[in-house]
Amino acid sequence: MQQEMKKFTTIQLLNFCLGFFGLQFAWQMRIILSGPVTESLGASPFLFGIIWLAGPVTGIVVQPIIGALSDRTQTPIGRRVPYLIGGALLAAIGLVILPNSGNIASVFEGAPVWLGLLIAAIMIWVIDACVNAAQGPYRALIPDNMPKEQHAVANSFLSFAIGLGSVIAAGTAPFLKHVFNYQMSNAAQFYMAAIAFLLAMIWTCITIKERKIAPVEKTEKNASFMETLKEFFAMSGEVSKICTVQFFAWIGLMSMMIFFTQYSVHTIYQVPDLAGADSLIKTAYENLNAEGTNFSSICFAIFNLVCFIVAIPIGKLADKFGNKYVHIVSLVSMALAYFVMAFTTDKVLVACAMGLAGIGWSSTLALPFAMLSKYIKPGTEGSIMGVFNIFIAAPQVLVCTILAKFIDMSKITLEGGLSNNHWEYAFIVGAVMLLLSAFTTALIKEKD
């Protein structure tokens, strides 16, 4: 006999989202610093994009598989907990190794110059795979344990946690530099992320008691991924529209997230491409490079601070006016912010635009999931969330390949044989995609 679902109190919701705080803390550090780490090891913009394929590819492959497995899992510690703990532990190991990739490669005498970059790329793939392994089961805890009327608010609390985790992750190094004149190393920031992810996820797994649900049986209907996919789209014609909304939105989101740090360093602070530069040139730009990276961290902190502030109000507004209308306004606001960043290098304007973009980020993290949750059949939550993640991961492949190649081809020749790229092109493409997402959202006939 299944337990009755009881409403979570505000304190319980805050406690519930703590593990997601740690997850986002780790992922935010990977977003901000993986570019500088791989670029220092010789990665070009296009190669960096290929390495970034780790996120979408593991999302497409890992989340549906882990989601389906977690639906069928039954252990003394719960259905989802084994995947949450396992993902956090392996990701923490990857976060520790990543910034030391070059040092590890140097231990092997006579090793090729690209070995350090290969180790870094593998660690990025490990981190992203583990984050994806934890993310699907974590979101499935909402329909598992909370009544439907709380789904929008619960997803908003996850947005709240994502914003808070990202703000602290992005803001720690600039804060220490500004207040104490101490420049935190990239390695130290990765170690901090590893500890935060692991401890926060362990806390959630200890304090959240999963509702006992009989695992989904392996019948002919749900035995294969293709059958799960067919069932997913058979839920409603509106589900296809929600998927399209996510597809366009995540092209727009990742256009900024993947390339913003390089945009800050190379476009705003005018640091040339140092991938093939000698040690003297790299040393000459070392301080400016650090300033650009710190500015990127500050902007991401502002971006996520706004996400953190508006997350719960967005859930309340969605309850009052409808998910789709609030989501449209949020996406258009983010597109406007992108256009501002594409045509200015003024630091204050860029920082303000990132704050405005945070509204769209907060909405995207909550409202499409809230709309989709109305169509989920009990017992298939993990599988459905895993399939839905394909429409978050697949558009990232386009950004990592086509957009990355486009930016790589946009060379600007500088004096002294150095070069740069038009990193701002990412924002123009992203803005158009966000507007397409808003238009598609307007076509949804939302279920009561």
Secondary structure, DSSP 8 states (H G I E B T S, - for coil): ---------HHHHHHHTHHHHHHHHHHHHHHHHHHHHHHHTT--HHHHHHHHTHHHHHHHHHHHHHHHHHHH---TT-SSHHHHHHHHHHHHHHHHHGGGHHHHHHHSTT--TTHHHHHHHHHHHHHHHHHHHHHHHHHHHHHHHS-GGGHHHHHHHHHHHHHHHHHHHHHHHHHHHHHH-----HHHHHHHHHHHHHHHHHHHHHH------------GGGSSHHHHHHHHHHS-HHHHHHHHHHHHHHHHHHHHHHHHHHIIIIIIS-----TT--HHHHHHTHHHHHHHHHHHHHHHHHHHHHHHHHHHHHHHHHHHH-HHHHHHHHHHHHHHHHHHHHT---HHHHHHHHHHHHHHHHHHTTHHHHHHHTT--TT-HHHHHHHHTHHHHHHHHHIIIIIHHHHHH-EEE-GGG-EEE-TTHHHHHHHHHHHHHHHHHHT-----
